[in-house]
């Protein structure tokens, strides 16, 4: 473990994260022998760099430095400690807290007709959740108005969280100004919030990062959801796998068509393998409506509408 302790501080525990589990804990005896061999080769190349520098042999020093870097990469890929991926996972979540639901909503600031529109949407969601089953596992809220559009799902997510019923939530920002934002943030944020809903999911997620981290970070949204969420959940004890999950996703129309397609595929996969239901909101677009009609999940969608009367919008404009 000597080299692991010298990884430039990368194996330090991140605040709020459990003590790391090393990937080596999951390796067989034969694999551990290979790790020992790779570590010895790494140490040897490092010693050769030191000798070359002492003897002032620049060319040899450069050659051994390149060898050392290559050996380092191979060692990290094979016996990388969990917290390298776990820290990456935690960083992704910490950088995207603005995409989650836990912002305060202020019902008192809603104009009367906006309040009515929001309450109608809330009532339709509450009515759906009271009788949801596998055949109606998605509530899709079409947002016809831009004003206060996020408040509906923020409010419902906050209330469900207070009741201990919200498993996870993701709110796309108004401007997704980084092309790969959904790919890099979507699954990690959902998975992180699941660790707060199911404490045992936290430990299972660390093990998943240790075993499969190199296989899913930076990959497609569906691949990340499979490993970070579905396979991790399936590793939980049987009684916890029976816990129903409610996931809220707001502003799906703000993604590129490619990421929207990937997220819909991931949702479809989750419905097949998890006891989960979704509340999703988006603006009504021809592309999105057309896409939904081609997917099997279309038959499991209950639709709602968030629409503010035009005269209420006029009042809102005058008040600015």
URZI-V120890 format. One record per residue. N is the residue number from 1. RES is the residue in one small letter. SS is DSSP state (H for helix, E for strand, - for the rest). OMEGA is omega as a letter, one per 40 degrees, with the letter a starting at -180 (none if undefined). D_FIRST is the distance of its C-alpha to the first C-alpha in whole Angstrom. Layout:
BEGIN
((N,RES,SS,OMEGA,D_FIRST) (N,RES,SS,OMEGA,D_FIRST))
END
This chain:
BEGIN
((1,x,-,a,0) (2,x,-,a,4) (3,x,-,a,6) (4,x,H,a,5) (5,x,H,a,6) (6,x,H,a,9) (7,x,-,i,10) (8,x,-,i,14) (9,x,-,a,14) (10,x,-,a,14) (11,x,-,i,11) (12,x,-,a,14) (13,x,-,i,16) (14,x,-,a,19) (15,x,-,i,22) (16,x,-,a,24) (17,x,-,i,21) (18,x,-,i,19) (19,x,-,a,16) (20,x,-,i,13) (21,x,-,a,13) (22,x,E,i,10) (23,x,H,a,12) (24,x,H,i,10) (25,x,H,a,12) (26,x,H,a,15) (27,x,-,i,14) (28,x,-,i,16) (29,x,H,i,16) (30,x,H,i,17) (31,x,H,i,15) (32,x,H,i,12) (33,x,H,i,13) (34,x,H,i,14) (35,x,H,i,10) (36,x,H,i,10) (37,x,H,a,13) (38,x,H,i,12) (39,x,H,i,9) (40,x,H,i,11) (41,x,H,i,14) (42,x,H,i,13) (43,x,H,i,12) (44,x,H,a,16) (45,x,H,i,17) (46,x,H,i,16) (47,x,H,i,17) (48,x,H,i,20) (49,x,H,a,21) (50,x,H,i,21) (51,x,H,a,23) (52,x,H,i,26) (53,x,H,i,26) (54,x,H,a,27) (55,x,-,i,29) (56,x,-,i,30) (57,x,-,a,30) (58,x,H,a,30) (59,x,H,i,31) (60,x,H,a,28) (61,x,H,i,25) (62,x,H,a,26) (63,x,H,a,26) (64,x,H,i,22) (65,x,H,i,21) (66,x,H,i,23) (67,x,H,i,21) (68,x,H,i,17) (69,x,H,i,18) (70,x,H,i,19) (71,x,H,i,16) (72,x,H,a,14) (73,x,H,a,16) (74,x,H,i,16) (75,x,H,a,12) (76,x,H,a,12) (77,x,H,a,15) (78,x,H,a,14) (79,x,H,a,10) (80,x,-,i,11) (81,x,E,a,10) (82,x,H,a,13) (83,x,H,i,14) (84,x,H,i,15) (85,x,H,a,18) (86,x,H,i,18) (87,x,H,i,19) (88,x,H,i,21) (89,x,H,a,23) (90,x,H,i,23) (91,x,H,i,24) (92,x,H,i,27) (93,x,H,a,28) (94,x,H,a,29) (95,x,-,a,30) (96,x,-,a,33) (97,x,H,i,34) (98,x,H,a,38) (99,x,H,a,38) (100,x,-,a,37) (101,x,-,a,40) (102,x,-,i,40) (103,x,-,a,43) (104,x,-,i,46) (105,x,-,a,49) (106,x,-,a,52) (107,x,H,a,55) (108,x,H,a,57) (109,x,H,a,57) (110,x,-,i,58) (111,x,-,a,62) (112,x,H,a,64) (113,x,H,i,64) (114,x,H,i,60) (115,x,H,i,60) (116,x,H,a,62) (117,x,H,i,60) (118,x,H,a,57) (119,x,H,i,58) (120,x,H,i,59) (121,x,H,i,56) (122,x,H,a,54) (123,x,H,i,57) (124,x,H,i,56) (125,x,H,i,53) (126,x,H,i,53) (127,x,H,i,56) (128,x,H,a,53) (129,x,H,a,50) (130,x,H,a,53) (131,x,-,a,54) (132,x,-,i,51) (133,x,-,a,50) (134,x,H,a,48) (135,x,H,i,51) (136,x,H,a,51) (137,x,-,a,47) (138,x,E,i,48) (139,x,E,a,50) (140,x,E,a,51) (141,x,E,i,52) (142,x,E,a,54) (143,x,E,a,54) (144,x,-,a,58) (145,x,-,i,57) (146,x,-,a,55) (147,x,-,i,56) (148,x,-,a,53) (149,x,H,a,52) (150,x,H,a,48) (151,x,H,a,50) (152,x,H,a,51) (153,x,H,i,47) (154,x,H,a,46) (155,x,H,a,48) (156,x,H,i,48) (157,x,H,i,44) (158,x,H,i,44) (159,x,H,i,46) (160,x,H,i,44) (161,x,H,i,41) (162,x,H,i,43) (163,x,-,a,44) (164,x,-,a,41) (165,x,-,a,42) (166,x,-,i,40) (167,x,-,a,37) (168,x,E,i,36) (169,x,E,i,38) (170,x,E,i,38) (171,x,E,i,41) (172,x,-,i,41) (173,x,-,a,42) (174,x,-,i,46) (175,x,-,i,44) (176,x,-,a,41) (177,x,-,i,41) (178,x,-,a,38) (179,x,-,a,39) (180,x,-,a,35) (181,x,H,a,35) (182,x,H,a,36) (183,x,H,a,33) (184,x,H,a,31) (185,x,H,a,32) (186,x,H,a,34) (187,x,H,i,31) (188,x,H,a,28) (189,x,H,i,31) (190,x,H,a,33) (191,x,H,a,29) (192,x,H,a,28) (193,x,H,i,32) (194,x,H,i,31) (195,x,H,i,28) (196,x,H,i,31) (197,x,H,i,34) (198,x,-,a,32) (199,x,H,a,29) (200,x,H,i,27) (201,x,H,a,27) (202,x,H,a,24) (203,x,H,i,22) (204,x,H,a,23) (205,x,H,i,23) (206,x,H,i,19) (207,x,H,i,18) (208,x,H,i,21) (209,x,H,a,19) (210,x,H,a,16) (211,x,H,a,18) (212,x,H,a,21) (213,x,H,a,20) (214,x,H,a,20) (215,x,H,a,23) (216,x,H,i,25) (217,x,-,a,25) (218,x,-,i,27) (219,x,-,a,29) (220,x,-,i,33) (221,x,H,a,34) (222,x,H,i,34) (223,x,H,i,31) (224,x,H,i,29) (225,x,H,i,31) (226,x,H,a,31) (227,x,H,a,27) (228,x,H,a,27) (229,x,H,a,30) (230,x,H,a,32) (231,x,H,i,29) (232,x,H,i,27) (233,x,H,a,30) (234,x,H,i,31) (235,x,-,a,28) (236,x,-,i,29) (237,x,-,a,31) (238,x,H,a,35) (239,x,H,i,36) (240,x,H,i,35) (241,x,H,i,35) (242,x,-,a,39) (243,x,-,i,39) (244,x,-,a,41) (245,x,E,i,39) (246,x,E,a,41) (247,x,E,a,40) (248,x,E,i,42) (249,x,E,a,42) (250,x,E,i,44) (251,x,-,a,46) (252,x,H,a,45) (253,x,H,a,47) (254,x,H,i,46) (255,x,-,i,43) (256,x,-,a,44) (257,x,H,a,46) (258,x,H,a,43) (259,x,H,i,40) (260,x,H,i,43) (261,x,H,a,43) (262,x,H,a,39) (263,x,H,i,40) (264,x,H,i,43) (265,x,H,i,41) (266,x,H,i,38) (267,x,H,i,40) (268,x,H,i,42) (269,x,H,i,39) (270,x,H,i,38) (271,x,H,a,42) (272,x,H,a,41) (273,x,H,a,38) (274,x,-,i,38) (275,x,-,a,40) (276,x,E,i,41) (277,x,E,a,44) (278,x,E,i,44) (279,x,E,a,46) (280,x,E,i,46) (281,x,E,i,48) (282,x,E,i,49) (283,x,-,i,53) (284,x,-,i,55) (285,x,-,a,54) (286,x,H,a,56) (287,x,H,a,53) (288,x,H,i,51) (289,x,H,i,54) (290,x,H,a,55) (291,x,H,a,51) (292,x,H,a,51) (293,x,H,a,54) (294,x,-,a,52) (295,x,-,i,49) (296,x,H,a,50) (297,x,H,i,48) (298,x,H,a,52) (299,x,H,a,53) (300,x,H,a,51) (301,x,E,i,52) (302,x,E,a,54) (303,x,E,i,55) (304,x,E,a,56) (305,x,E,i,57) (306,x,E,a,57) (307,x,-,i,60) (308,x,-,i,62) (309,x,-,a,65) (310,x,H,a,66) (311,x,H,i,68) (312,x,H,i,65) (313,x,H,i,64) (314,x,H,i,67) (315,x,H,a,66) (316,x,H,i,63) (317,x,H,a,63) (318,x,H,a,66) (319,x,H,a,64) (320,x,-,none,62))
END
